[in-house]
């Protein structure tokens, strides 16, 4: 089948990265399907070429039925599984959303006979857990996973579930995904614009990033040319310190003075615990919690991406300076900043 005729399904299309995954599929001429829930916002899914598959993951028995109703004949050639939760109100929801939903989706594909030629699962470097915190050796795909967060453990469980299935798979372990429409890194830009930059801990921290459009291109490059049954780290091939991130953000926003506010780990741990309880009281997930604290505490996020470069020509063409500039430009245009 010619590339432009590939039938692609993006599950979790309503999320931050999901919208860009749909955009990239359309750019490449694929028959593009967006897998969404009934309540999913379609604000960035307005292109009339998009076909929709509505999925109710809380009713697993309906998934195969929905697939057959949407696509009575044939199957999706490729599926990008981007559905997941990065913050929850109850920690059990990490397992439910990140692991059990994928397990149910795989079962529905097998039941309906719609196993794709390839399924690319969007995992996270958090599935590996903390690495070399002294020498800062970059993570490789051969690093032994030892996740120390509930989020990371749920992503690793999902990886293992996919590997045990009958579906040909590729797994992406990405680092910090940022870009237009993102709400998490936006909070950091907003704080810097107000003149304050908050960081955690006093030991050196090496951070890595991937611009969302670079990630979207990498996904389809991997589906086209990558190897089935492989895990790939995906990130810009260099790391940054918080000071460098602050300097590039100041440059993009034209800020001359920003006060760095470095908080000791013990203080952040306490604040995280309080924020978590406050989130539960409000019945709303808190961005800051004890699981997130362990992620912020980690000093080494360096990733070796040579395998992706070798197998499908991966290249993060947008460095952090350019990515922040594009992001800030979008936030300003949309009235966020």
Buried (B, 14 or more C-beta within 10 A) or exposed (E): EEEEEBBBBBBBBBBBBBBBBBBBBBEBEBBBBBBBBEEBEEEBBEEEEBEBBBBEBEEBEBBBBBBBEBBEEEBBBBBBBBBBBBBBBEBEBBBBBBBBBBBBBBBBBBBBEBBBBBBBBBBBBBBBBBBEBEEBEBBBBEBEBEBBBBBBBBBBBBBEBBEEBEBEBBBBBBBBBBBBBBEEBBEBBBBBBEEEBBBBBEEEBBBBBBBBBBBBBBBBBBBBEBEBEBBBBBBBBEBBEBEEBBBBBBEBBEBEEBEEEEBEBEEBBEEBBEBBEEBBEEEEBBEBBBBBBBBBBBBBBBBBBBBBBEBBEBBBEBBBBEBBBBBBEBBEEEEBB
